[in-house]
Amino acid sequence: MIARLEWMRKLTLLRTFTYMIVKSVFAIVFACVLSACSVMKDTPQVSLPLLHGWHDGKEVRYITTDVSDQAVAKAKNANYAPRLRDAVPNYPKPPQVKTVLERVYAFPNQEQAWSVFASVPEPLGYESQDTHYSPLWLMYVVVWKDPSKATELRSEEAILTAEDQGLVTIERTNIVLNCPVIPFSLVD
């Protein structure tokens, strides 16, 4: 009887060991198949500069692909796309009327390197339910009246407050930019 129990124990261990080996081999084969599906050897790829900006005090990352102004397109190494200007609505328009364009604030005198975006999709990525997000932006130029008093402005609210305090001027342009926000986590 003891010999039979010992034999059954060994048989159970052998089955368990065989099951673990088969399971491990299957997992390795499955992982290889998945990785083969994700690698596209013949697909052309490009590199685009990943730019940094601000939204509500948090860093956002974006790329610039197209600009309606030729000089700005050249400076940003983007496509010159003059038809983007067709997205600019007739002014004056009521503030509550939303268009495909949102505001992006730029600092042409280099007092600040990063632009400020009025909105970004939240959460970033495919789970966003933000129906107002568009990658098209109408550029507003922010100029410090006294550049020696310039500070980093990290939100639309901070820019509008600086304007109310008489520290900056804000000028709407007709320059439209296609700057998709990249779906990475926002960094404080």
C-alpha positions, 0 to 999 in steps of 0.5 A, spaced: 500 500 500 505 504 501 509 503 495 502 504 491 501 511 495 508 513 493 507 511 486 501 515 485 505 521 489 510 521 483 505 520 478 502 526 481 508 530 481 510 528 474 503 530 471 504 537 475 511 538 472 509 536 465 503 541 466 507 547 468 512 545 462 507 545 457 504 552 460 510 555 460 512 553 453 505 556 451 506 562 454 513 563 451 510 561 444 504 566 445 508 572 447 512 571 441 506 571 436 504 577 440 510 581 439 511 578 432 504 582 430 506 588 433 513 589 429 512 592 423 518 591 419 517 594 413 512 600 415 516 607 414 517 611 421 518 618 422 521 622 428 517 629 430 520 633 435 516 632 442 514 639 444 512 642 451 507 646 453 503 648 459 495 647 461 493 649 468 500 649 471 501 642 468 506 640 463 503 637 456 507 634 450 505 636 443 507 636 436 506 641 431 505 638 424 501 644 420 501 652 420 497 657 416 502 662 416 509 660 412 514 664 417 511 660 423 511 654 419 518 654 417 520 656 424 516 650 427 519 645 421 512 644 420 507 644 413 505 650 411 497 649 410 494 656 409 487 653 408 487 652 416 485 659 416 478 657 413 477 655 420 477 662 423 470 664 425 468 671 423 469 676 429 466 678 433 462 672 435 459 671 442 464 668 447 459 662 448 460 660 441 465 654 440 468 653 434 473 647 432 479 652 434 481 653 441 486 658 444 494 657 444 498 663 447 505 664 445 511 668 447 514 671 441 519 675 445 522 669 448 520 671 455 517 664 456 519 658 452 513 654 453 506 655 450 500 655 454 494 651 452 487 653 454 484 646 454 487 639 453 483 632 453 482 629 460 483 624 461 489 624 455 488 618 450 482 614 448 478 614 454 477 622 453 470 624 453 472 631 452 467 633 446 470 640 446 478 638 444 480 639 437 488 639 435 487 646 431 489 652 435 488 659 434 495 663 436 494 669 441 500 672 442 502 674 449 507 680 450 510 683 457 510 690 457 516 690 461 520 684 460 524 685 466 518 683 470 516 677 466 515 670 470 513 663 467 505 663 466 503 656 466 495 657 465 490 661 461 488 664 468 495 666 469 495 670 463 488 673 463 490 675 470 497 678 468 493 682 462 488 685 468 494 687 472 496 691 466 503 686 465 502 683 458 498 685 452 494 679 448 493 679 441 489 675 437 492 673 430 489 669 424 495 663 425 492 656 426 496 651 428 495 643 428 498 641 434 495 634 437 496 633 444 500 627 445 497 622 450 502 621 456 500 623 463 500 630 465 506 632 469 505 636 475 
